[in-house]
Amino acid sequence: QVQLVESGGGLVQPGGSLRLSCSASGISFRPDVMAWYRQAPGKQRELVANINSGGSTNYADSVKGRFTISRDNGENTVYLQMNSLKPEDTAVYYCYITRGSNFNFWGQGTQVTVAS
């Protein structure tokens, strides 16, 4: 059974940092792409960042220079280091993995709240 276990969310003050982790289990392959999406109340889910198996990354303009995505291929784990957090970063953050065109899977989400 495939599982994506996310952790690291919480409440942080503006300007603070958080590190999200997502570990994939129940798969016997290395995901092609591992990604983080987020969804704020009343808004559509949006891509935050993704990373392929070769380490190439892609970021939303709104987080460039503040967030860093990385992965541990040996552990099938993806991380999102979030610095200089802003209130507008408040959302549920979802982990997402894909392999080819036939497999994709979402995590259950972890809440990130940026507020003073």
Buried (B, 14 or more C-beta within 10 A) or exposed (E): EEEBBBEBBEEBEEEBEBBBBBBBEEBEEBBBBBBBBBBBEEEEBEBBBBBBBEEEBBBBEEBEEBBBBBBEEEEBBBBBBBBEBEEEBBBBBBBBBBBEEEEBBEBEBBEBBBEE
